[in-house]
Structures are given as structure tokens and as C-alpha cells.
């Protein structure tokens, strides 16, 4: 029986398995390494992962995503309340003071806890692993952020149990990254410690880990984080930029149409990735609102300029981790 590793992100998830030649990332049915971490509820069935993402634009109110931001947090949590403002689906407070996710499923309105929905995501990841290995998957290791509370960790464990999994360990995501680096590094020093910084800017949060390496040894020297700083903040900068531009150029207010907002956010995320490798990029959306096609353009320099406040926020976790590492090294 194989033990697999699950990396559950805010937007996508990854499955890995240890083999004789090393650690392999498992491909899904679409031959991709990443699978959307969402569940789309329909009148006749539910769609998980890639299948759910394919129908999400047509059914945004019943497509549940960003579960990682909801699980194990009380409804009154100020950060959670801020996150809820950007979600297209309904979330209300349950009798226990924790969130309940409301969706139309099988012709009626049903409520689910974030743990239940994450359990559905885990079940999809389990299926992907079993198809690849041609064997049953039960034992697993799950990566979690360094800032997760005990309550959030327990909720993740419960979600895995719902999916029929047996979590052997929860591991800090950045520690797992450092370990993966050390495993394949064949020229580590035997005496003098090699210090390496690992920076993980995910969809919704940022984590920093500074680790010291010697041959056969790994020591975490420091870690820091910003729970609310991630790639989505850069997406939001682009979203606000083009929302204002299209309002001026085309007299279209995107905030009046939820589906148009989703399409623009998706286009901004793609544009951000294009700008990471190119000095400029176009923005084109066909039949966006009122059957109008819209076109825009932005240079990377301009994008970096309007993103300056975010870059300033990135510095703080880095500086904190470096300061702590000097103390413990």
C-alpha cells in the first residue's frame, strides 16, 4: 500500500507519491499536475476538480472554492469576514458559530460545513492517486500552512477522514519544500551550514522559511508569514485597473454583473502570468457584457508601479524571518 502526499492550496491541489527514483507528482485525467480545489453542485450531480472548474462560470453561486480560507475558522473571524466579501457563493453562520456553505444541489438548497466540502476535494485527490497507482490509497501526509491553528489542523484531519484517508502526519508546507530541496541536493557541506530561504507566495497567503543544511541534516531556523497576502492581491490590482479602464472606454460597469466579474478576474490571473515572462500583455474578452468585446493593454512596468504597496508588504515577512534566523543560526 502506497503512502501519498497531498498539497491542498487555496485554488488548486497536488498529489505526490514516493517511488524508488524519488518523489513524483501524479498527473490527473487531463495530464496536469494541478487540479482545481473546488466543488460545483448541480441539479443532478456534483462536479469535482477540473470538471467543476469547467462549469463554474455558468454556475458561480453553487461552485465552492477557497475552502482553505474557510476551514476551522469561526464565522466572526475578521479575516474570514473580509474573505467572504469576494466569494460568489452564500456563507452563513451555523448554530456552532462556524461557517455553513449554502448551495443548490439535487434540486434543493443544502448546507455544508467547510470540512465536508474539503472532504469532497480530498476524495477527488484520493481517486486521482488511486488511478495513477492502480492501488488503494489510505495512508497519507498532508501539507498545511505554518499559521494554521490547532482547530484548523483538526478540521483538515477530519476532512481527510471523511474521504476515507488516514493522515499519518500534517507537515508545514515550507518545511516540506525545504526537505524536498535537501533530498535532491547531493553537494551539501559536511561541516559549515548552508542557509537557504524558501519563499512561498500562494493564491491567498505568503510563507517564508529559512533552513540550515548539512549533509544528512535539516534544521528550520526561522519562519514567518502573512495570512492575507498572495497572488490574488496582484490579480485584484489588475482587476481594479481594467474595471476602471473599461468603465471609461466602454461605459460598462463590471460590478453590476457577477459573471462578468468572474470572467474579468480569471482574465487578470492569466494576464499576471503572461507579464511574469513578457514586458507587456493584451487583455481581450469577447462578449463580456451587453454583447460587447473589450480590449485593453498593460506594460509590466505599469503593473509593477500599481502593485508597489503589495511589494512593500512582501518585505515584512522576509525581514522578520531573516532577523529570527540570525538569532538561531
C-alpha positions as CSV (number, residue, x, y, z in Angstrom):
1,X,0.0,0.0,0.0
2,X,1.4,3.4,-1.1
3,X,1.7,6.5,1.1
4,X,0.9,9.7,-0.8
5,X,1.4,13.3,-0.1
6,X,-1.4,15.9,-0.6
7,X,-0.7,19.6,-1.1
8,X,-4.0,21.4,-0.8
9,X,-3.9,25.0,-1.9
10,X,-6.5,27.7,-1.8
11,X,-7.0,27.4,-5.5
12,X,-5.5,24.1,-6.6
13,X,-4.2,20.9,-5.2
14,X,-1.3,18.5,-6.0
15,X,-0.8,14.8,-5.3
16,X,2.7,13.3,-5.0
17,X,3.9,9.8,-4.3
18,X,7.3,8.4,-3.2
19,X,8.9,6.0,-5.6
20,X,12.3,4.4,-5.8
21,X,13.7,7.1,-8.1
22,X,12.3,9.9,-6.0
23,X,9.1,11.9,-5.4
24,X,6.8,12.0,-8.4
25,X,3.9,14.4,-8.8
26,X,0.8,12.5,-10.0
27,X,-1.0,13.6,-13.2
28,X,-4.8,13.9,-13.3
29,X,-7.1,12.8,-16.1
30,X,-6.2,15.9,-18.1
31,X,-2.4,15.1,-17.7
32,X,-1.9,18.1,-15.5
33,X,-0.1,18.3,-12.2
34,X,-2.5,20.8,-10.6
35,X,-6.2,20.1,-10.0
36,X,-8.7,22.9,-9.1
37,X,-9.6,22.7,-5.4
38,X,-13.3,23.2,-5.8
39,X,-16.7,21.5,-5.8
40,X,-19.5,22.5,-8.2
41,X,-23.0,21.4,-7.2
42,X,-25.6,20.8,-9.9
43,X,-29.2,19.8,-10.1
44,X,-28.3,16.2,-11.0
45,X,-24.8,15.7,-9.7
46,X,-21.7,17.4,-8.2
47,X,-18.5,18.1,-10.2
48,X,-15.1,17.9,-8.6
49,X,-11.8,19.4,-9.6
50,X,-11.3,20.1,-13.3
51,X,-14.9,19.1,-14.2
52,X,-16.1,21.6,-11.6
53,X,-13.9,24.4,-13.0
54,X,-15.3,23.8,-16.5
55,X,-18.9,24.6,-15.3
56,X,-18.0,27.2,-12.7
57,X,-18.6,30.2,-14.9
58,X,-22.1,29.1,-15.7
59,X,-22.9,28.2,-12.1
60,X,-20.9,30.6,-9.8
61,X,-23.3,30.6,-6.9
62,X,-23.0,26.8,-6.5
63,X,-19.3,26.5,-7.2
64,X,-17.5,26.3,-3.8
65,X,-13.8,27.2,-3.9
66,X,-11.2,28.7,-1.5
67,X,-12.1,26.1,1.2
68,X,-8.7,26.5,2.8
69,X,-9.7,30.0,3.8
70,X,-12.9,28.9,5.5
71,X,-12.0,25.7,7.3
72,X,-11.6,25.7,11.1
73,X,-12.3,29.4,11.5
74,X,-15.2,30.9,13.4
75,X,-17.7,32.9,11.4
76,X,-16.9,36.0,13.5
77,X,-13.2,36.0,12.5
78,X,-12.4,39.4,10.9
79,X,-10.2,37.9,8.3
80,X,-12.9,35.4,7.3
81,X,-15.4,38.2,7.0
82,X,-13.1,40.0,4.7
83,X,-12.6,36.9,2.6
84,X,-16.4,36.3,2.3
85,X,-16.9,39.6,0.5
86,X,-15.1,38.3,-2.5
87,X,-16.9,34.9,-2.7
88,X,-19.7,34.4,-5.2
89,X,-21.5,31.7,-3.1
90,X,-23.5,32.0,0.1
91,X,-21.9,31.5,3.5
92,X,-23.8,31.9,6.7
93,X,-23.2,31.4,10.4
94,X,-24.1,27.9,11.7
95,X,-25.5,27.1,15.2
96,X,-22.0,26.4,16.5
97,X,-20.7,29.8,15.4
98,X,-18.7,28.4,12.4
99,X,-19.4,28.9,8.7
100,X,-22.0,27.0,6.7
101,X,-21.8,26.9,2.9
102,X,-25.2,27.1,1.1
103,X,-25.7,25.7,-2.4
104,X,-28.4,24.3,-4.7
105,X,-27.8,20.6,-5.0
106,X,-30.2,17.9,-6.4
107,X,-32.9,20.5,-6.8
108,X,-32.9,21.8,-3.2
109,X,-30.9,24.2,-1.0
110,X,-28.4,22.4,1.2
111,X,-25.9,23.5,3.7
112,X,-22.4,22.0,4.1
113,X,-19.5,22.7,6.6
114,X,-16.2,23.7,5.1
115,X,-14.8,20.4,6.5
116,X,-17.4,18.4,4.5
117,X,-16.5,20.3,1.3
118,X,-12.8,19.8,1.9
119,X,-13.6,16.1,2.4
120,X,-15.1,16.1,-1.2
121,X,-11.9,17.7,-2.5
122,X,-9.8,15.1,-0.7
123,X,-11.9,12.3,-2.2
124,X,-11.2,13.6,-5.7
125,X,-7.4,13.7,-4.9
126,X,-7.6,10.2,-3.5
127,X,-9.3,9.0,-6.7
128,X,-6.5,10.7,-8.8
129,X,-3.8,8.9,-6.7
130,X,-5.5,5.5,-6.9
131,X,-5.9,5.7,-10.7
132,X,-2.2,6.5,-11.1
133,X,-1.0,3.8,-8.7
134,X,-3.6,1.2,-9.6
135,X,-3.9,0.5,-5.9
136,X,-5.9,1.6,-2.9
137,X,-4.7,4.8,-1.1
138,X,-5.4,5.2,2.6
139,X,-2.3,6.5,4.4
140,X,-1.2,10.0,3.5
141,X,0.8,13.1,4.5
142,X,-0.9,16.5,4.2
143,X,0.8,19.8,3.9
144,X,-0.6,22.7,5.9
145,X,0.4,26.4,6.3
146,X,2.6,27.2,9.3
147,X,0.0,29.6,10.6
148,X,-2.8,27.1,10.8
149,X,-4.3,26.8,14.3
150,X,-4.9,23.6,16.2
151,X,-8.6,23.9,15.3
152,X,-7.8,24.2,11.6
153,X,-5.4,21.3,11.7
154,X,-8.0,19.1,13.3
155,X,-10.6,20.2,10.7
156,X,-8.2,19.1,7.9
157,X,-7.7,15.7,9.6
158,X,-11.5,15.3,9.9
159,X,-11.9,16.2,6.2
160,X,-9.3,13.6,5.2
161,X,-11.1,11.0,7.3
162,X,-14.4,11.8,5.5
163,X,-12.6,10.9,2.3
164,X,-11.6,7.6,3.6
165,X,-8.0,8.6,4.2
166,X,-5.7,8.0,7.2
167,X,-3.4,11.1,7.7
168,X,-0.1,9.9,9.2
169,X,1.2,13.4,9.6
170,X,0.4,17.1,8.9
171,X,3.6,18.8,7.7
172,X,4.3,22.5,7.3
173,X,4.3,23.3,3.6
174,X,7.5,25.3,3.7
175,X,9.3,22.6,5.7
176,X,8.2,20.1,3.1
177,X,9.7,22.3,0.4
178,X,12.9,22.5,2.3
179,X,13.0,18.8,2.8
180,X,12.4,18.2,-0.9
181,X,15.3,20.6,-1.7
182,X,17.6,18.7,0.7
183,X,16.8,15.3,-0.6
184,X,18.0,16.0,-4.1
185,X,20.9,18.2,-3.1
186,X,24.0,16.0,-3.4
187,X,26.7,18.6,-2.6
188,X,25.6,19.7,0.9
189,X,28.5,20.7,3.2
190,X,29.5,18.3,6.0
191,X,30.7,21.0,8.5
192,X,29.7,24.5,7.6
193,X,25.9,25.0,7.5
194,X,24.3,26.2,4.2
195,X,21.4,28.5,4.9
196,X,18.6,28.7,2.3
197,X,15.5,30.9,2.2
198,X,12.2,29.4,0.8
199,X,9.5,31.9,-0.1
200,X,6.1,30.6,-1.0
201,X,3.6,33.2,-2.3
202,X,0.4,31.2,-2.9
203,X,-3.0,32.3,-4.0
204,X,-4.1,33.9,-0.7
205,X,-1.1,33.8,1.7
206,X,2.7,34.1,1.9
207,X,5.1,31.9,3.9
208,X,8.8,32.2,4.4
209,X,11.1,29.5,5.8
210,X,14.8,29.8,6.4
211,X,16.5,26.4,6.8
212,X,20.1,25.3,7.5
213,X,21.5,22.3,5.7
214,X,24.4,20.0,6.3
215,X,24.9,16.6,4.8
216,X,22.0,14.4,6.0
217,X,20.7,17.2,8.2
218,X,17.9,19.9,8.0
219,X,17.3,22.5,10.7
220,X,14.5,25.1,10.4
221,X,16.0,28.4,11.6
222,X,13.0,30.7,11.2
223,X,9.7,31.1,9.6
224,X,7.2,33.9,9.1
225,X,4.0,34.6,7.2
226,X,1.3,37.0,6.0
227,X,-2.0,35.1,6.1
228,X,-3.7,37.6,3.7
229,X,-1.0,38.3,1.1
230,X,-1.0,36.2,-2.1
231,X,-1.3,36.1,-5.8
232,X,-4.9,37.1,-5.6
233,X,-3.8,40.6,-4.4
234,X,-1.9,41.1,-7.6
235,X,-5.0,39.9,-9.5
236,X,-7.1,42.4,-7.6
237,X,-4.8,45.3,-8.7
238,X,-5.2,44.3,-12.3
239,X,-9.0,43.8,-11.8
240,X,-9.5,47.3,-10.4
241,X,-7.2,48.8,-13.1
242,X,-9.2,47.2,-16.0
243,X,-12.6,47.7,-14.3
244,X,-11.9,51.4,-14.3
245,X,-10.5,51.4,-17.8
246,X,-13.4,49.6,-19.3
247,X,-15.9,51.8,-17.5
248,X,-14.2,54.8,-19.1
249,X,-13.7,53.3,-22.6
250,X,-16.8,51.2,-23.0
251,X,-19.2,52.7,-20.4
252,X,-19.5,49.3,-18.8
253,X,-19.7,48.8,-15.0
254,X,-18.5,45.3,-14.3
255,X,-19.7,45.5,-10.7
256,X,-23.3,45.2,-11.9
257,X,-22.7,41.7,-13.2
258,X,-21.4,38.8,-11.0
259,X,-20.5,36.6,-14.0
260,X,-18.6,39.4,-15.8
261,X,-16.6,40.0,-12.6
262,X,-15.6,36.3,-12.5
263,X,-14.6,36.4,-16.2
264,X,-12.5,39.6,-15.7
265,X,-10.8,38.1,-12.6
266,X,-9.9,34.9,-14.5
267,X,-8.5,37.0,-17.4
268,X,-6.5,39.1,-14.9
269,X,-5.0,36.0,-13.4
270,X,-3.9,34.8,-16.8
271,X,-2.6,38.3,-17.7
272,X,-0.5,38.3,-14.5
273,X,1.2,35.1,-15.5
274,X,1.9,36.4,-19.0
275,X,3.5,39.6,-17.5
276,X,5.9,37.4,-15.4
277,X,7.7,36.4,-18.6
278,X,6.9,39.3,-21.0
279,X,7.3,43.1,-20.9
280,X,3.7,43.8,-22.0
281,X,0.5,41.9,-22.5
282,X,-3.0,42.5,-24.0
283,X,-6.4,42.0,-22.3
284,X,-9.1,40.7,-24.6
285,X,-12.6,39.4,-23.5
286,X,-15.2,38.6,-26.1
287,X,-18.9,39.1,-25.4
288,X,-18.1,40.4,-22.0
289,X,-21.2,42.5,-21.1
290,X,-24.1,43.6,-23.2
291,X,-22.6,41.5,-26.1
292,X,-19.6,43.9,-26.2
293,X,-16.0,42.8,-26.8
294,X,-13.4,44.7,-24.7
295,X,-9.7,45.2,-25.3
296,X,-7.0,46.6,-23.1
297,X,-3.3,46.6,-22.7
298,X,-0.7,47.0,-19.9
299,X,3.1,47.0,-19.6
300,X,4.9,45.2,-16.9
301,X,6.4,48.4,-15.6
302,X,2.9,49.9,-15.1
303,X,1.8,46.7,-13.4
304,X,4.7,46.8,-11.0
305,X,4.0,50.5,-10.3
306,X,0.4,50.0,-9.3
307,X,1.5,46.9,-7.3
308,X,4.0,48.8,-5.3
309,X,2.0,48.7,-2.0
310,X,1.9,44.9,-2.3
311,X,5.7,44.6,-2.8
312,X,6.1,46.6,0.4
313,X,4.0,44.1,2.3
314,X,6.2,41.3,0.9
315,X,9.2,42.7,2.6
316,X,7.9,42.4,6.1
317,X,7.8,38.6,6.4
318,X,11.2,38.3,4.7
319,X,12.8,40.8,7.1
320,X,11.2,39.1,10.1
321,X,12.4,35.6,9.0
322,X,15.9,36.9,8.3
323,X,16.1,38.6,11.8
324,X,15.0,35.4,13.5
325,X,17.4,33.2,11.5
326,X,20.3,35.3,12.7
327,X,19.3,34.7,16.3
328,X,19.0,30.9,15.9
329,X,21.8,30.2,13.4
